[in-house]
Amino acid sequence: MANKNNEQTQNKKNKTIIGLSIATGVLAMSTLGLGIGYAITQSTSNTYGTQLENVYQRNMYDLMEGVNNIETKLGKILVTDNTDLQNKLLIEVANNSELAEHSIAGLPISQGSLSESIRFINQVGGYTDTLAKKVAKGTKLSTEEEETLTKIKDSMTDMRDQINKFITETRENYSILQNSMDLTEGDMNSFTIQISKIKTEDVDYPTMIYDGPFSDSQTNVDIKGLKGIEISESDAMEVMKKLFPSAKSIELIGEVNGRIITYNFKLMTKLENTLYAQISKIGGYLVTLSGASEDTYLGKLDLEESEKIALDFVRLNGIEDCVCVWKDALNNNGYFNIAPNQKGIILYPDLIKVKIDLASGEIIGYDATTYFTNHVNRVLPTPTISKETAKSKLPTSYNFEPGRLTLIPLEYSREILCYEFVGQRNGSTYYFYINALTGVQENILKVVESVEGTTLM
């Protein structure tokens, strides 16, 4: 929660990857939380409904406090020349941005409707985290960076005012839960429509992604990857029992009629971790799993052992021919990005995320939203240039690892077949993407690593 104690916490972000040109954003589940707001049906007990309403209200006020803290601290950064104080405040802004992301993730907002604001908060955190590392080395902020921070502050002021206005107007007898249960415009619930005035101005600053290359891409609007018949509640329960055979309890708690219509479940694992799962009505697939481990013991598993657990779980959910394209550990949890592999080509648009408790090996997070949004049996083109030819177009001052073929998402829902080359230079890691049909360089990503974690590909 965005309180004074959390403001003193060291930055939890373990990685910021700065791309020169890449579509980005935050999924409703971030790597640290994979958190999801769950709607419940009228049949859910009054006690549970009251508890959920309290959670929503707390998240709303935490969002207001987080945005207010960001705006205030940005103002302080801009009026001081003390680099030590600037570094401290920039780290706190990055922390507050992450907490604001968690608050939004804990609200029952229709998917994609606040993507601009979510993406903006995501970028604020990444940008200030990067500036904090620069200032920590004694380098002063440039005039351009100060101008960017001023634009960000102005946009944050507008966001703060809109949130305050919403809370003021809905202070009396307003139920977020009740207003999130019925769809009124397409797949948007009443709460989403009422809060959708939270907007931000465009700010020209480095585009960010997190958790490895293309981890948050979602190129299509339509759900292309869900196939099969519509299943019943009892069928969905059987799917849950198959996926979680050792669970102490599994309880159906309602449905969500969003872009992906799902049955929602609450389960308690063998180690008494509480998780929330969504099973698609079409086909009966696990779409998301959200939760956290209560285990405080140090991790017993390494990332290689956990990778096998992650891949096996993905296959158990009916997704075959996958490989792990990124993995990392943070706070006793392992995070894995899994991508389908079609005839040796990595399909970045179809990523699945898995979170594992390294102390117990339990799956405590899963997100296949992007997979089910984008996945189809593609007819992929044959490369017209060789890997050697593509590599010849790379700068010679880098030490490159062997390349591989990938399908990468770009803006305007485009997908491009590229050779991916990972290179090192002066202690930094870069990802180069060369079009396998034209030889044109489509993208470059630079990995910025913190002391809290390292990229493992």
GITA-V786199 format. One record per backbone hydrogen bond with DSSP energy under -0.5 kcal/mol. CO is the residue of the C=O (numbers start at 0). NH is the residue of the N-H. E is the energy in kcal/mol with one decimal. If there is no record, write none. Layout:
co->CO nh->NH e->E
co->CO nh->NH e->E
This chain:
co->0 nh->2 e->-1.9
co->2 nh->6 e->-1.6
co->3 nh->7 e->-0.6
co->4 nh->7 e->-1.1
co->5 nh->8 e->-1.1
co->13 nh->449 e->-0.8
co->15 nh->17 e->-0.6
co->15 nh->447 e->-1.9
co->16 nh->18 e->-0.6
co->16 nh->208 e->-1.9
co->17 nh->445 e->-2.5
co->18 nh->206 e->-0.6
co->24 nh->26 e->-0.5
co->27 nh->29 e->-0.5
co->29 nh->32 e->-0.5
co->29 nh->33 e->-2.6
co->32 nh->290 e->-0.6
co->35 nh->37 e->-0.5
co->40 nh->43 e->-1.6
co->44 nh->48 e->-2.3
co->45 nh->49 e->-2.5
co->46 nh->50 e->-2.1
co->47 nh->51 e->-2.4
co->48 nh->52 e->-2.5
co->49 nh->53 e->-2.2
co->50 nh->54 e->-1.8
co->51 nh->55 e->-2.4
co->52 nh->56 e->-2.6
co->53 nh->57 e->-2.3
co->54 nh->58 e->-2.4
co->55 nh->59 e->-2.2
co->56 nh->60 e->-2.2
co->57 nh->61 e->-2.5
co->58 nh->62 e->-2.2
co->59 nh->63 e->-1.9
co->60 nh->64 e->-2.5
co->61 nh->65 e->-2.8
co->62 nh->66 e->-2.5
co->63 nh->67 e->-2.2
co->64 nh->68 e->-2.4
co->65 nh->69 e->-2.2
co->66 nh->70 e->-2.4
co->67 nh->71 e->-2.3
co->68 nh->72 e->-2.4
co->69 nh->73 e->-2.2
co->70 nh->74 e->-1.6
co->71 nh->75 e->-1.6
co->72 nh->76 e->-2.3
co->73 nh->77 e->-1.7
co->74 nh->78 e->-0.6
co->75 nh->78 e->-1.0
co->76 nh->79 e->-0.9
co->80 nh->82 e->-0.8
co->81 nh->85 e->-2.5
co->82 nh->86 e->-2.5
co->83 nh->87 e->-2.1
co->84 nh->88 e->-2.7
co->85 nh->89 e->-2.8
co->86 nh->90 e->-2.1
co->87 nh->91 e->-1.9
co->88 nh->92 e->-2.4
co->89 nh->93 e->-2.2
co->90 nh->94 e->-2.2
co->91 nh->95 e->-2.9
co->92 nh->96 e->-2.4
co->93 nh->97 e->-1.9
co->94 nh->98 e->-2.3
co->95 nh->99 e->-2.3
co->96 nh->100 e->-2.1
co->97 nh->101 e->-2.1
co->98 nh->102 e->-2.0
co->99 nh->103 e->-2.3
co->100 nh->104 e->-2.4
co->101 nh->105 e->-1.2
co->103 nh->106 e->-1.8
co->106 nh->108 e->-2.2
co->109 nh->112 e->-1.8
co->111 nh->114 e->-1.3
co->113 nh->117 e->-2.7
co->114 nh->118 e->-2.7
co->115 nh->119 e->-2.1
co->116 nh->120 e->-2.5
co->117 nh->121 e->-2.4
co->118 nh->122 e->-2.4
co->119 nh->123 e->-2.4
co->120 nh->124 e->-2.0
co->121 nh->125 e->-2.0
co->122 nh->126 e->-3.1
co->123 nh->127 e->-2.5
co->124 nh->128 e->-1.9
co->125 nh->129 e->-1.9
co->126 nh->130 e->-2.3
co->127 nh->131 e->-2.3
co->128 nh->132 e->-1.6
co->129 nh->133 e->-1.6
co->130 nh->134 e->-3.0
co->131 nh->135 e->-2.2
co->132 nh->136 e->-0.6
co->133 nh->136 e->-1.1
co->133 nh->138 e->-1.3
co->134 nh->137 e->-2.3
co->141 nh->145 e->-2.3
co->142 nh->146 e->-2.1
co->143 nh->147 e->-2.2
co->144 nh->148 e->-2.5
co->145 nh->149 e->-1.9
co->146 nh->150 e->-2.0
co->147 nh->151 e->-2.5
co->148 nh->152 e->-2.6
co->149 nh->153 e->-2.3
co->150 nh->154 e->-2.1
co->151 nh->155 e->-2.5
co->152 nh->156 e->-2.3
co->153 nh->157 e->-1.8
co->154 nh->158 e->-2.3
co->155 nh->159 e->-2.9
co->156 nh->160 e->-2.3
co->157 nh->161 e->-2.0
co->158 nh->162 e->-2.4
co->159 nh->163 e->-2.6
co->160 nh->164 e->-2.1
co->161 nh->165 e->-2.2
co->162 nh->166 e->-2.5
co->163 nh->167 e->-2.4
co->164 nh->168 e->-2.4
co->165 nh->169 e->-1.5
co->167 nh->170 e->-1.0
co->170 nh->172 e->-0.6
co->173 nh->175 e->-0.6
co->174 nh->178 e->-2.0
co->175 nh->179 e->-0.7
co->176 nh->179 e->-1.1
co->177 nh->180 e->-1.0
co->178 nh->189 e->-0.6
co->178 nh->190 e->-2.4
co->181 nh->189 e->-1.1
co->184 nh->187 e->-2.1
co->187 nh->183 e->-2.3
co->187 nh->184 e->-1.6
co->188 nh->192 e->-2.0
co->189 nh->193 e->-2.2
co->190 nh->194 e->-1.9
co->191 nh->195 e->-1.0
co->194 nh->197 e->-1.8
co->196 nh->198 e->-1.0
co->202 nh->204 e->-1.2
co->206 nh->18 e->-1.8
co->208 nh->16 e->-1.8
co->211 nh->214 e->-1.4
co->213 nh->216 e->-1.1
co->221 nh->223 e->-0.9
co->224 nh->226 e->-0.6
co->228 nh->282 e->-2.8
co->231 nh->235 e->-2.3
co->232 nh->236 e->-2.1
co->233 nh->237 e->-1.8
co->234 nh->238 e->-1.8
co->235 nh->239 e->-2.1
co->236 nh->240 e->-2.2
co->237 nh->241 e->-1.9
co->238 nh->242 e->-2.3
co->239 nh->243 e->-2.5
co->241 nh->244 e->-0.5
co->243 nh->246 e->-1.6
co->248 nh->267 e->-2.2
co->250 nh->265 e->-2.9
co->252 nh->40 e->-0.7
co->253 nh->263 e->-3.2
co->255 nh->257 e->-0.7
co->255 nh->261 e->-2.2
co->258 nh->260 e->-0.6
co->259 nh->257 e->-0.7
co->260 nh->280 e->-2.9
co->261 nh->255 e->-2.2
co->262 nh->278 e->-2.7
co->263 nh->252 e->-2.6
co->263 nh->253 e->-0.9
co->264 nh->276 e->-2.5
co->265 nh->250 e->-3.0
co->266 nh->274 e->-2.7
co->267 nh->247 e->-2.2
co->267 nh->248 e->-1.3
co->268 nh->271 e->-2.2
co->272 nh->268 e->-2.6
co->272 nh->274 e->-0.5
co->273 nh->291 e->-0.7
co->274 nh->266 e->-2.6
co->275 nh->289 e->-2.9
co->276 nh->264 e->-2.8
co->277 nh->286 e->-3.1
co->277 nh->287 e->-0.9
co->278 nh->262 e->-3.0
co->279 nh->283 e->-0.8
co->280 nh->230 e->-3.0
co->280 nh->282 e->-0.7
co->284 nh->279 e->-3.0
co->284 nh->286 e->-0.6
co->286 nh->367 e->-3.4
co->287 nh->277 e->-2.2
co->288 nh->365 e->-2.2
co->289 nh->275 e->-2.6
co->301 nh->305 e->-2.2
co->302 nh->306 e->-2.3
co->303 nh->307 e->-1.3
co->304 nh->308 e->-1.3
co->305 nh->309 e->-2.6
co->306 nh->310 e->-2.7
co->307 nh->311 e->-2.4
co->308 nh->312 e->-2.1
co->309 nh->313 e->-2.1
co->310 nh->314 e->-2.2
co->311 nh->315 e->-2.2
co->312 nh->316 e->-1.2
co->313 nh->318 e->-1.7
co->314 nh->317 e->-2.1
co->317 nh->319 e->-0.7
co->320 nh->340 e->-3.3
co->322 nh->324 e->-0.6
co->322 nh->338 e->-2.8
co->325 nh->336 e->-2.6
co->326 nh->455 e->-1.0
co->327 nh->334 e->-3.2
co->329 nh->332 e->-1.6
co->331 nh->357 e->-2.0
co->332 nh->329 e->-2.5
co->333 nh->355 e->-2.5
co->334 nh->327 e->-1.9
co->335 nh->337 e->-0.6
co->335 nh->353 e->-2.3
co->336 nh->324 e->-2.5
co->336 nh->325 e->-1.1
co->337 nh->351 e->-2.8
co->338 nh->322 e->-2.5
co->339 nh->341 e->-0.5
co->339 nh->346 e->-2.4
co->340 nh->342 e->-0.8
co->341 nh->344 e->-1.3
co->343 nh->345 e->-0.5
co->344 nh->341 e->-2.3
co->345 nh->347 e->-1.1
co->345 nh->406 e->-3.4
co->346 nh->349 e->-1.6
co->347 nh->350 e->-1.0
co->350 nh->370 e->-0.7
co->351 nh->337 e->-3.4
co->352 nh->366 e->-2.3
co->353 nh->335 e->-2.5
co->354 nh->363 e->-2.4
co->354 nh->364 e->-1.3
co->355 nh->333 e->-3.0
co->355 nh->357 e->-0.7
co->356 nh->359 e->-0.5
co->356 nh->360 e->-3.3
co->357 nh->299 e->-2.1
co->357 nh->300 e->-2.3
co->361 nh->356 e->-2.5
co->361 nh->363 e->-0.6
co->364 nh->354 e->-2.8
co->365 nh->288 e->-2.8
co->366 nh->352 e->-2.3
co->367 nh->371 e->-2.6
co->368 nh->372 e->-1.7
co->369 nh->373 e->-2.0
co->370 nh->374 e->-3.0
co->371 nh->224 e->-3.2
co->372 nh->223 e->-1.6
co->375 nh->377 e->-1.3
co->377 nh->379 e->-0.9
co->385 nh->389 e->-2.3
co->386 nh->390 e->-2.5
co->387 nh->391 e->-1.5
co->388 nh->392 e->-0.5
co->389 nh->392 e->-1.4
co->390 nh->393 e->-1.8
co->394 nh->397 e->-0.8
co->397 nh->399 e->-0.7
co->398 nh->423 e->-2.0
co->403 nh->419 e->-3.3
co->404 nh->345 e->-2.1
co->405 nh->407 e->-0.6
co->405 nh->417 e->-3.4
co->406 nh->347 e->-1.8
co->406 nh->348 e->-0.5
co->407 nh->415 e->-2.4
co->409 nh->413 e->-0.7
co->410 nh->413 e->-1.0
co->413 nh->409 e->-2.9
co->415 nh->407 e->-2.7
co->415 nh->417 e->-0.5
co->416 nh->435 e->-2.7
co->417 nh->405 e->-3.3
co->417 nh->419 e->-0.5
co->418 nh->420 e->-0.5
co->418 nh->433 e->-2.2
co->419 nh->403 e->-1.5
co->420 nh->422 e->-0.6
co->420 nh->431 e->-2.9
co->421 nh->400 e->-2.7
co->422 nh->429 e->-2.9
co->423 nh->398 e->-2.4
co->424 nh->427 e->-2.1
co->427 nh->424 e->-2.3
co->428 nh->446 e->-2.8
co->429 nh->422 e->-2.7
co->429 nh->431 e->-0.5
co->430 nh->444 e->-2.4
co->431 nh->420 e->-2.5
co->431 nh->433 e->-0.5
co->432 nh->434 e->-0.5
co->432 nh->441 e->-2.7
co->432 nh->442 e->-1.2
co->433 nh->418 e->-2.9
co->434 nh->438 e->-2.2
co->435 nh->383 e->-1.7
co->435 nh->384 e->-1.5
co->439 nh->434 e->-3.5
co->439 nh->441 e->-0.7
co->442 nh->432 e->-2.3
co->443 nh->19 e->-1.9
co->444 nh->430 e->-2.9
co->445 nh->17 e->-2.0
co->445 nh->447 e->-0.5
co->446 nh->428 e->-0.6
co->446 nh->448 e->-0.6
co->447 nh->15 e->-1.9
co->449 nh->452 e->-1.2
co->455 nh->326 e->-2.0
